Amino acid sequence: MASAETILVTCIASIGKNTMLANTGSFNRQINGLMSNKQKYNPYFLLTESYHWSAKIKREAAAGTMQIVSKNEFSAIETFVP
């Protein structure tokens, strides 16, 4: 289960269509969840910034009939936050 304000990131086919859970919920393996440390990072800010790192994911995703980013590849992504 993921808590409210978890950012959901699609990592197969429609990479970059990110959203945020409004309530506690769950999701499948083709979606990664990013939970922020709310004392350090505002989850809504991270959601708006997700556009930038999603563009990077799309560029680096494995080519083929359908783009896909593995859980390990997703976990290795680095981004800047103020």
MMTF fields as JSON, N, C-alpha, C and O atoms, coordinates in Angstrom:
{
  "mmtfVersion": "1.0.0",
  "mmtfProducer": "UNKNOWN",
  "numBonds": 327,
  "numAtoms": 328,
  "numGroups": 82,
  "numChains": 1,
  "numModels": 1,
  "chainsPerModel": [1],
  "groupsPerChain": [82],
  "chainIdList": ["A"],
  "bondAtomList": [4, 2, 8, 6, 12, 10, 16, 14, 20, 18, 24, 22, 28, 26, 32, 30, 36, 34, 40, 38, 44, 42, 48, 46, 52, 50, 56, 54, 60, 58, 64, 62, 68, 66, 72, 70, 76, 74, 80, 78, 84, 82, 88, 86, 92, 90, 96, 94, 100, 98, 104, 102, 108, 106, 112, 110, 116, 114, 120, 118, 124, 122, 128, 126, 132, 130, 136, 134, 140, 138, 144, 142, 148, 146, 152, 150, 156, 154, 160, 158, 164, 162, 168, 166, 172, 170, 176, 174, 180, 178, 184, 182, 188, 186, 192, 190, 196, 194, 200, 198, 204, 202, 208, 206, 212, 210, 216, 214, 220, 218, 224, 222, 228, 226, 232, 230, 236, 234, 240, 238, 244, 242, 248, 246, 252, 250, 256, 254, 260, 258, 264, 262, 268, 266, 272, 270, 276, 274, 280, 278, 284, 282, 288, 286, 292, 290, 296, 294, 300, 298, 304, 302, 308, 306, 312, 310, 316, 314, 320, 318, 324, 322],
  "bondOrderList": [1, 1, 1, 1, 1, 1, 1, 1, 1, 1, 1, 1, 1, 1, 1, 1, 1, 1, 1, 1, 1, 1, 1, 1, 1, 1, 1, 1, 1, 1, 1, 1, 1, 1, 1, 1, 1, 1, 1, 1, 1, 1, 1, 1, 1, 1, 1, 1, 1, 1, 1, 1, 1, 1, 1, 1, 1, 1, 1, 1, 1, 1, 1, 1, 1, 1, 1, 1, 1, 1, 1, 1, 1, 1, 1, 1, 1, 1, 1, 1, 1],
  "groupList": [{"groupName": "MET", "atomNameList": ["N", "CA", "C", "O"], "elementList": ["N", "C", "C", "O"], "formalChargeList": [0, 0, 0, 0], "bondAtomList": [1, 0, 2, 1, 3, 2], "bondOrderList": [1, 1, 2], "singleLetterCode": "M", "chemCompType": "L-PEPTIDE LINKING"}, {"groupName": "ALA", "atomNameList": ["N", "CA", "C", "O"], "elementList": ["N", "C", "C", "O"], "formalChargeList": [0, 0, 0, 0], "bondAtomList": [1, 0, 2, 1, 3, 2], "bondOrderList": [1, 1, 2], "singleLetterCode": "A", "chemCompType": "L-PEPTIDE LINKING"}, {"groupName": "SER", "atomNameList": ["N", "CA", "C", "O"], "elementList": ["N", "C", "C", "O"], "formalChargeList": [0, 0, 0, 0], "bondAtomList": [1, 0, 2, 1, 3, 2], "bondOrderList": [1, 1, 2], "singleLetterCode": "S", "chemCompType": "L-PEPTIDE LINKING"}, {"groupName": "GLU", "atomNameList": ["N", "CA", "C", "O"], "elementList": ["N", "C", "C", "O"], "formalChargeList": [0, 0, 0, 0], "bondAtomList": [1, 0, 2, 1, 3, 2], "bondOrderList": [1, 1, 2], "singleLetterCode": "E", "chemCompType": "L-PEPTIDE LINKING"}, {"groupName": "THR", "atomNameList": ["N", "CA", "C", "O"], "elementList": ["N", "C", "C", "O"], "formalChargeList": [0, 0, 0, 0], "bondAtomList": [1, 0, 2, 1, 3, 2], "bondOrderList": [1, 1, 2], "singleLetterCode": "T", "chemCompType": "L-PEPTIDE LINKING"}, {"groupName": "ILE", "atomNameList": ["N", "CA", "C", "O"], "elementList": ["N", "C", "C", "O"], "formalChargeList": [0, 0, 0, 0], "bondAtomList": [1, 0, 2, 1, 3, 2], "bondOrderList": [1, 1, 2], "singleLetterCode": "I", "chemCompType": "L-PEPTIDE LINKING"}, {"groupName": "LEU", "atomNameList": ["N", "CA", "C", "O"], "elementList": ["N", "C", "C", "O"], "formalChargeList": [0, 0, 0, 0], "bondAtomList": [1, 0, 2, 1, 3, 2], "bondOrderList": [1, 1, 2], "singleLetterCode": "L", "chemCompType": "L-PEPTIDE LINKING"}, {"groupName": "VAL", "atomNameList": ["N", "CA", "C", "O"], "elementList": ["N", "C", "C", "O"], "formalChargeList": [0, 0, 0, 0], "bondAtomList": [1, 0, 2, 1, 3, 2], "bondOrderList": [1, 1, 2], "singleLetterCode": "V", "chemCompType": "L-PEPTIDE LINKING"}, {"groupName": "CYS", "atomNameList": ["N", "CA", "C", "O"], "elementList": ["N", "C", "C", "O"], "formalChargeList": [0, 0, 0, 0], "bondAtomList": [1, 0, 2, 1, 3, 2], "bondOrderList": [1, 1, 2], "singleLetterCode": "C", "chemCompType": "L-PEPTIDE LINKING"}, {"groupName": "GLY", "atomNameList": ["N", "CA", "C", "O"], "elementList": ["N", "C", "C", "O"], "formalChargeList": [0, 0, 0, 0], "bondAtomList": [1, 0, 2, 1, 3, 2], "bondOrderList": [1, 1, 2], "singleLetterCode": "G", "chemCompType": "PEPTIDE LINKING"}, {"groupName": "LYS", "atomNameList": ["N", "CA", "C", "O"], "elementList": ["N", "C", "C", "O"], "formalChargeList": [0, 0, 0, 0], "bondAtomList": [1, 0, 2, 1, 3, 2], "bondOrderList": [1, 1, 2], "singleLetterCode": "K", "chemCompType": "L-PEPTIDE LINKING"}, {"groupName": "ASN", "atomNameList": ["N", "CA", "C", "O"], "elementList": ["N", "C", "C", "O"], "formalChargeList": [0, 0, 0, 0], "bondAtomList": [1, 0, 2, 1, 3, 2], "bondOrderList": [1, 1, 2], "singleLetterCode": "N", "chemCompType": "L-PEPTIDE LINKING"}, {"groupName": "PHE", "atomNameList": ["N", "CA", "C", "O"], "elementList": ["N", "C", "C", "O"], "formalChargeList": [0, 0, 0, 0], "bondAtomList": [1, 0, 2, 1, 3, 2], "bondOrderList": [1, 1, 2], "singleLetterCode": "F", "chemCompType": "L-PEPTIDE LINKING"}, {"groupName": "ARG", "atomNameList": ["N", "CA", "C", "O"], "elementList": ["N", "C", "C", "O"], "formalChargeList": [0, 0, 0, 0], "bondAtomList": [1, 0, 2, 1, 3, 2], "bondOrderList": [1, 1, 2], "singleLetterCode": "R", "chemCompType": "L-PEPTIDE LINKING"}, {"groupName": "GLN", "atomNameList": ["N", "CA", "C", "O"], "elementList": ["N", "C", "C", "O"], "formalChargeList": [0, 0, 0, 0], "bondAtomList": [1, 0, 2, 1, 3, 2], "bondOrderList": [1, 1, 2], "singleLetterCode": "Q", "chemCompType": "L-PEPTIDE LINKING"}, {"groupName": "TYR", "atomNameList": ["N", "CA", "C", "O"], "elementList": ["N", "C", "C", "O"], "formalChargeList": [0, 0, 0, 0], "bondAtomList": [1, 0, 2, 1, 3, 2], "bondOrderList": [1, 1, 2], "singleLetterCode": "Y", "chemCompType": "L-PEPTIDE LINKING"}, {"groupName": "PRO", "atomNameList": ["N", "CA", "C", "O"], "elementList": ["N", "C", "C", "O"], "formalChargeList": [0, 0, 0, 0], "bondAtomList": [1, 0, 2, 1, 3, 2], "bondOrderList": [1, 1, 2], "singleLetterCode": "P", "chemCompType": "L-PEPTIDE LINKING"}, {"groupName": "HIS", "atomNameList": ["N", "CA", "C", "O"], "elementList": ["N", "C", "C", "O"], "formalChargeList": [0, 0, 0, 0], "bondAtomList": [1, 0, 2, 1, 3, 2], "bondOrderList": [1, 1, 2], "singleLetterCode": "H", "chemCompType": "L-PEPTIDE LINKING"}, {"groupName": "TRP", "atomNameList": ["N", "CA", "C", "O"], "elementList": ["N", "C", "C", "O"], "formalChargeList": [0, 0, 0, 0], "bondAtomList": [1, 0, 2, 1, 3, 2], "bondOrderList": [1, 1, 2], "singleLetterCode": "W", "chemCompType": "L-PEPTIDE LINKING"}],
  "groupTypeList": [0, 1, 2, 1, 3, 4, 5, 6, 7, 4, 8, 5, 1, 2, 5, 9, 10, 11, 4, 0, 6, 1, 11, 4, 9, 2, 12, 11, 13, 14, 5, 11, 9, 6, 0, 2, 11, 10, 14, 10, 15, 11, 16, 15, 12, 6, 6, 4, 3, 2, 15, 17, 18, 2, 1, 10, 5, 10, 13, 3, 1, 1, 1, 9, 4, 0, 14, 5, 7, 2, 10, 11, 3, 12, 2, 1, 5, 3, 4, 12, 7, 16],
  "groupIdList": [1, 2, 3, 4, 5, 6, 7, 8, 9, 10, 11, 12, 13, 14, 15, 16, 17, 18, 19, 20, 21, 22, 23, 24, 25, 26, 27, 28, 29, 30, 31, 32, 33, 34, 35, 36, 37, 38, 39, 40, 41, 42, 43, 44, 45, 46, 47, 48, 49, 50, 51, 52, 53, 54, 55, 56, 57, 58, 59, 60, 61, 62, 63, 64, 65, 66, 67, 68, 69, 70, 71, 72, 73, 74, 75, 76, 77, 78, 79, 80, 81, 82],
  "secStructList": [7, 5, 7, 6, 6, 7, 3, 3, 3, 3, 7, 5, 1, 1, 6, 6, 7, 7, 3, 3, 7, 1, 1, 1, 5, 7, 7, 7, 6, 6, 3, 3, 3, 3, 7, 7, 7, 6, 6, 6, 1, 7, 2, 2, 2, 2, 2, 2, 2, 2, 2, 2, 2, 2, 2, 2, 2, 2, 2, 2, 1, 5, 7, 1, 1, 1, 7, 5, 7, 7, 2, 2, 2, 2, 2, 6, 7, 7, 7, 7, 7, 7],
  "xCoordList": [0.84, 0.0, 0.88, 1.923, 0.451, 1.152, 0.306, -0.924, 0.985, 0.274, -0.16, 0.324, -1.075, -1.499, -0.27, 0.686, -0.294, 0.779, 1.989, 3.068, 1.821, 2.846, 2.761, 1.677, 3.889, 3.922, 4.012, 4.892, 3.106, 3.092, 3.713, 3.333, 4.676, 5.423, 5.271, 5.667, 4.701, 4.576, 5.945, 6.689, 6.275, 7.599, 7.525, 8.489, 6.39, 6.244, 5.243, 4.215, 5.549, 4.7, 4.492, 5.169, 3.601, 3.293, 4.144, 3.611, 5.457, 6.386, 6.189, 6.083, 6.142, 6.032, 4.643, 4.447, 3.681, 2.332, 2.235, 1.77, 2.681, 2.78, 1.584, 0.949, 1.297, 0.209, 0.518, 1.567, -0.385, -0.186, -1.436, -2.56, -1.225, -2.354, -2.977, -2.271, -4.287, -4.996, -5.257, -5.357, -5.366, -5.648, -4.689, -3.961, -4.689, -3.914, -4.401, -5.603, -3.457, -3.865, -2.753, -1.723, -2.983, -1.985, -1.886, -2.728, -0.848, -0.628, 0.134, 0.659, 0.2, 0.826, 2.323, 2.862, 2.99, 4.451, 4.923, 6.101, 4.06, 4.461, 4.472, 4.757, 4.165, 4.157, 5.047, 4.94, 5.921, 6.764, 6.197, 5.633, 6.344, 5.867, 7.041, 8.006, 6.95, 7.986, 7.365, 6.481, 7.838, 7.34, 8.412, 9.546, 8.056, 9.049, 9.083, 8.12, 10.211, 10.316, 9.635, 10.225, 8.401, 7.586, 8.165, 7.799, 9.06, 9.698, 10.778, 11.154, 11.284, 12.323, 11.808, 12.209, 10.915, 10.492, 8.979, 8.314, 8.448, 7.019, 6.644, 7.173, 5.742, 5.406, 4.81, 5.034, 4.059, 3.486, 4.581, 4.493, 5.606, 6.743, 7.444, 7.776, 7.672, 8.322, 7.496, 8.053, 6.174, 5.323, 5.526, 5.616, 5.599, 5.819, 7.212, 7.394, 8.178, 9.529, 9.645, 10.602, 8.687, 8.76, 8.784, 9.25, 8.293, 8.36, 9.802, 10.075, 10.72, 12.122, 12.766, 13.437, 12.573, 13.217, 12.479, 13.074, 11.212, 10.509, 11.037, 11.102, 11.411, 12.01, 13.317, 13.613, 14.09, 15.345, 15.047, 15.731, 14.036, 13.656, 13.29, 13.717, 12.495, 12.077, 13.27, 13.304, 14.252, 15.431, 16.243, 16.81, 16.3, 17.157, 16.439, 17.073, 15.128, 14.355, 14.774, 15.127, 14.725, 15.078, 14.177, 12.958, 14.789, 14.022, 13.465, 14.013, 12.414, 11.781, 10.357, 10.032, 9.518, 8.128, 7.437, 6.462, 7.957, 7.391, 8.527, 9.311, 8.61, 9.652, 9.34, 8.18, 10.409, 10.245, 11.453, 12.58, 11.209, 12.254, 12.114, 11.047, 13.192, 13.142, 13.15, 13.479, 12.79, 12.794, 14.208, 14.366, 15.233, 16.616, 17.019, 17.66, 16.645, 16.955, 16.255, 16.842, 14.995, 14.244, 14.882, 14.981, 15.309, 15.915, 17.234, 17.647, 17.907, 19.203, 19.103, 20.125, 17.911, 17.745, 18.078, 17.649, 18.838, 19.169, 18.573, 18.514, 18.135, 17.577, 17.972, 18.367, 17.867, 18.197, 16.931, 15.915, 16.989, 15.899, 16.509, 17.587, 15.819, 16.369, 16.28, 16.692],
  "yCoordList": [-1.185, 0.0, 1.241, 1.284, 2.217, 3.495, 4.552, 4.522, 5.471, 6.513, 7.635, 7.742, 8.461, 9.638, 10.49, 10.503, 11.189, 12.049, 11.28, 11.854, 9.986, 9.22, 9.588, 9.579, 9.908, 10.227, 8.918, 8.096, 8.735, 7.534, 7.858, 8.83, 7.032, 7.261, 6.051, 4.944, 6.253, 5.151, 4.839, 5.747, 3.572, 3.153, 2.168, 1.456, 2.128, 1.287, 1.96, 2.473, 1.952, 2.491, 4.005, 4.762, 4.459, 5.889, 6.55, 7.172, 6.415, 6.964, 8.471, 9.168, 8.955, 10.393, 10.866, 12.054, 9.976, 10.361, 10.109, 9.06, 11.085, 10.95, 11.6, 12.505, 11.109, 11.66, 11.45, 10.908, 11.873, 11.715, 11.098, 11.462, 10.167, 9.57, 10.598, 11.275, 10.708, 11.589, 10.876, 11.512, 9.559, 8.729, 7.547, 7.332, 6.791, 5.556, 4.646, 4.541, 3.987, 3.125, 2.166, 2.076, 1.464, 0.521, 0.676, 1.32, 0.08, 0.176, -1.052, -1.801, -1.266, -2.481, -2.286, -1.207, -3.344, -3.335, -2.398, -2.04, -1.993, -1.129, 0.342, 1.218, 0.591, 1.956, 1.972, 1.104, 2.963, 3.124, 4.223, 5.194, 4.073, 5.067, 5.771, 5.134, 7.08, 7.892, 8.589, 9.433, 8.227, 8.842, 9.781, 9.366, 11.038, 12.017, 12.115, 11.785, 12.573, 12.928, 14.294, 15.318, 14.306, 15.517, 16.641, 17.803, 16.309, 17.349, 18.069, 19.19, 17.433, 18.04, 18.506, 19.564, 17.72, 17.981, 17.978, 17.052, 18.999, 19.097, 18.16, 18.309, 17.194, 16.236, 16.889, 16.405, 17.975, 18.655, 19.3, 19.314, 19.83, 20.375, 19.267, 19.451, 18.123, 17.003, 16.519, 16.123, 16.547, 16.15, 17.092, 16.638, 18.39, 19.326, 19.14, 19.317, 18.789, 18.541, 17.209, 16.992, 16.325, 15.0, 15.086, 14.159, 16.178, 16.366, 16.265, 15.645, 16.873, 16.909, 15.529, 15.116, 14.815, 13.51, 12.476, 11.467, 12.687, 11.775, 11.904, 10.916, 13.114, 13.313, 12.522, 11.931, 12.512, 11.746, 10.248, 9.517, 9.801, 8.389, 7.983, 6.934, 8.822, 8.499, 8.369, 7.476, 9.259, 9.209, 7.943, 7.381, 7.492, 6.366, 5.021, 3.983, 5.031, 3.782, 2.856, 3.292, 1.586, 0.579, 0.725, 0.839, 0.72, 0.833, -0.534, -1.568, -0.525, -1.759, -1.439, -0.293, -2.441, -2.187, -1.348, -0.649, -1.428, -0.659, -0.228, -1.06, 1.083, 1.548, 1.057, 0.986, 0.715, 0.24, 0.657, 0.681, 0.982, 1.331, 0.365, 0.264, -0.34, -1.308, -0.596, 0.587, -1.317, -0.773, -0.315, 0.73, -1.086, -0.704, 0.57, 1.441, 0.686, 1.902, 3.106, 4.182, 2.918, 4.009, 4.435, 5.628, 3.476, 3.774, 4.511, 5.199, 4.38, 5.014, 6.448, 7.122, 6.921, 8.27, 9.307, 9.197, 10.297, 11.412, 12.685, 12.875, 13.548, 14.836, 15.885, 15.556, 17.129, 18.23, 18.787, 18.948, 19.077, 19.768, 20.878, 20.713, 22.012, 23.141, 22.875, 23.712],
  "zCoordList": [0.0, 0.0, 0.0, 0.652, -0.722, -0.797, -0.089, -0.137, 0.559, 1.29, 0.35, -0.777, 0.83, 0.07, -0.231, 0.545, -1.34, -1.825, -2.348, -2.496, -2.629, -3.327, -4.804, -5.387, -5.404, -6.827, -7.602, -7.348, -8.537, -9.361, -10.709, -11.362, -11.124, -12.354, -13.261, -12.895, -14.437, -15.388, -15.965, -16.336, -16.04, -16.509, -17.662, -17.943, -18.321, -19.506, -20.442, -20.002, -21.71, -22.781, -22.658, -23.353, -21.817, -21.713, -20.63, -19.711, -20.738, -19.755, -19.652, -20.661, -18.43, -18.204, -17.847, -17.591, -17.821, -17.416, -15.912, -15.466, -15.157, -13.706, -13.027, -13.567, -11.827, -11.037, -9.565, -9.218, -8.706, -7.261, -6.647, -6.994, -5.738, -5.023, -4.083, -3.335, -4.125, -3.201, -1.876, -0.827, -1.935, -0.768, -0.765, -1.734, 0.309, 0.356, -0.768, -1.013, -1.451, -2.559, -2.945, -2.278, -4.017, -4.518, -6.028, -6.653, -6.608, -8.04, -8.494, -7.67, -9.815, -10.325, -10.557, -10.313, -11.034, -11.227, -12.316, -12.341, -13.204, -14.303, -13.908, -14.725, -12.668, -12.136, -10.9, -10.032, -10.83, -9.638, -8.771, -9.275, -7.469, -6.525, -5.867, -5.443, -5.788, -5.154, -3.953, -4.1, -2.759, -1.535, -1.012, -0.777, -0.831, -0.393, 1.131, 1.822, 1.619, 3.019, 3.139, 2.793, 3.625, 3.62, 4.478, 4.302, 5.397, 6.2, 5.406, 5.748, 4.345, 3.516, 2.166, 1.683, 1.542, 0.166, 0.051, 0.516, -0.56, -0.79, -1.936, -3.037, -1.709, -2.753, -4.004, -5.113, -3.841, -5.006, -5.858, -7.085, -5.2, -5.938, -6.717, -7.888, -6.081, -6.761, -7.942, -8.966, -7.812, -8.929, -10.109, -11.25, -9.854, -10.964, -11.567, -12.771, -10.749, -11.247, -11.978, -12.721, -11.778, -12.396, -13.915, -14.578, -14.472, -15.925, -16.407, -17.435, -15.668, -16.082, -16.012, -16.958, -14.914, -14.852, -15.674, -16.051, -15.966, -16.866, -18.29, -19.021, -18.682, -20.005, -20.1, -21.139, -19.027, -18.99, -19.077, -19.792, -18.354, -18.388, -19.818, -20.299, -20.492, -21.854, -22.79, -23.637, -22.64, -23.498, -23.26, -24.197, -22.008, -21.654, -21.636, -21.446, -21.83, -21.789, -22.917, -24.013, -22.622, -23.62, -24.835, -24.712, -25.995, -27.239, -27.613, -27.231, -28.334, -28.779, -29.176, -29.484, -29.168, -29.52, -28.448, -28.724, -27.22, -26.122, -25.193, -24.736, -24.915, -23.994, -22.593, -22.186, -21.853, -20.48, -19.652, -20.147, -18.397, -17.437, -16.263, -15.657, -15.948, -14.847, -13.501, -13.412, -12.477, -11.113, -10.732, -10.101, -11.109, -10.801, -11.523, -10.935, -12.804, -13.561, -12.944, -12.828, -12.55, -11.941, -10.621, -10.336, -9.826, -8.527, -8.654, -7.721, -9.798, -9.99, -10.512, -10.644, -10.807, -11.344, -10.272, -9.124, -10.668, -9.776, -10.333, -11.548, -9.449, -9.856, -8.836, -7.717, -9.216, -8.319, -7.688, -8.364, -6.414, -5.73, -4.895, -4.324, -4.823, -4.037, -2.544, -1.742]
}
